[in-house]
Amino acid sequence: MIKNRYSLRLLVIGLAVLASRRGEAQGPVDSTACRSVLGAPAPDSLSETVGLTVRAFDSSVTLTPRYRADVAAGVREMLRLPTPLPLIVYNQTRGGEKGHKYDTVIPTISGAYAATVSRDGRFSHLRVVGGARAAAFDSAFLAALQALSDSSLAPALPDTLHGDSIEVRMAVSLLDTADPLPDPLPRLTLRGDPLFRIRVPALGPGKNVAPMPGNRAPHYPTAARDRHVEGKVLLQFVVDADGRGIPESVQIKEATATEFVEAVLAAFPNLRFYPLDVRGCHLASLAQMPFEFHLSR
């Protein structure tokens, strides 16, 4: 027998919180009360580093740490942040000052971008391909890339790469580091290169995003099933305050084959979630979900 085992990392969290959420009102949360809760002065705040990760769209192509760091340095030089900075998506993280760790919800930055890079380092076909879709920040980031491309600071592609141009993907997100950044900024080549530091309110603990019961598994691609091919897709996306995944926010973090990606993306709009909950208020938040396609005989 062939079986599609639908493995969700979030399901583990979902089962843990499902009992506590049963019986909760499923209607809309009082928006006025939530604005009051979220608008009140936060009891604590955290200093976070926003970083840039640059990679080639073709996973067989490796960009050098020096090139990635030079792109980040150029963007830092050109980036003009909007005021106020639009922090419209949240995330549960571990935070706390002076070594005191606790789970807390904070606003976060998330953006995914694509571009074509020519041999001389010039960018073209700049576009947003995922993330929080905060228009003001997206515009500022793309403007910084264009300014870098038009300047003498644009780094040339490494000599080891072949061809006249390559497609690149760039992700802007919080770096997982609690260490203060010295001046000049260091290179964090494994997790991304730092762009800027922000201070964000710590809202305290919340109930994590969890999938609702009844979500249907993606269809196992017929061609892959016939070839007895298994696979995996890892998505990152935004779940809005109503518990819906935002298709425009999707980033494909890992995939073993295009056919599995197509199956997951076809199923994605029908998935439903319990949204991130902070003191009874539902917030848009980042989530990651793995989809595993296995053949059981």
ZILIN-V820854 format. One record per pair of residues at least 24 apart in sequence whose C-alpha atoms are under 6 Angstrom apart, sorted by the first residue. I is the first residue (numbers start at 1). J is the second residue. Records with the same first field share a line. If there is no record, write none. Layout:
I: J ; J
This chain:
1: 297
2: 295 ; 296 ; 297
3: 295 ; 296
4: 293 ; 294
5: 293 ; 294
6: 217 ; 292
7: 291 ; 292
8: 289 ; 290
9: 289
10: 210
14: 210 ; 211
34: 281
42: 201
44: 202
45: 200 ; 201 ; 202
46: 199 ; 200
47: 198 ; 199
48: 197 ; 198
49: 174 ; 175 ; 196 ; 197
50: 173 ; 174 ; 175 ; 194 ; 195 ; 196 ; 197
51: 172 ; 173 ; 174 ; 175 ; 192 ; 193 ; 194 ; 195
52: 171 ; 172 ; 192 ; 193
53: 170 ; 171 ; 192
54: 169 ; 170
55: 168 ; 169
56: 167 ; 168
57: 167 ; 168 ; 169
65: 189
75: 144
76: 195
78: 144
79: 144
89: 284 ; 285
90: 285
91: 285 ; 286
103: 205
104: 204 ; 205
105: 202 ; 203 ; 204 ; 205
106: 202
109: 173
110: 172 ; 173
111: 171 ; 172
112: 170 ; 171
113: 169 ; 170
114: 168 ; 169
115: 167 ; 168
116: 166 ; 167
117: 165 ; 166
118: 164 ; 165
119: 157 ; 164 ; 165
120: 156
121: 154 ; 155 ; 156 ; 157
122: 149
123: 149
130: 248 ; 249 ; 250 ; 251
131: 249
132: 249
206: 277 ; 278
207: 276 ; 277
208: 276
209: 274 ; 275 ; 276
210: 273 ; 274
211: 273
212: 272 ; 273
215: 271
218: 263 ; 264 ; 267
219: 263
230: 293 ; 294
231: 256 ; 293
232: 256 ; 291 ; 292 ; 293
233: 290 ; 291
234: 289 ; 290
235: 288 ; 289
236: 287 ; 288
237: 286 ; 287
238: 285 ; 286
239: 284 ; 285
240: 284
241: 275 ; 282 ; 283 ; 284
243: 272 ; 273 ; 274 ; 275
244: 272
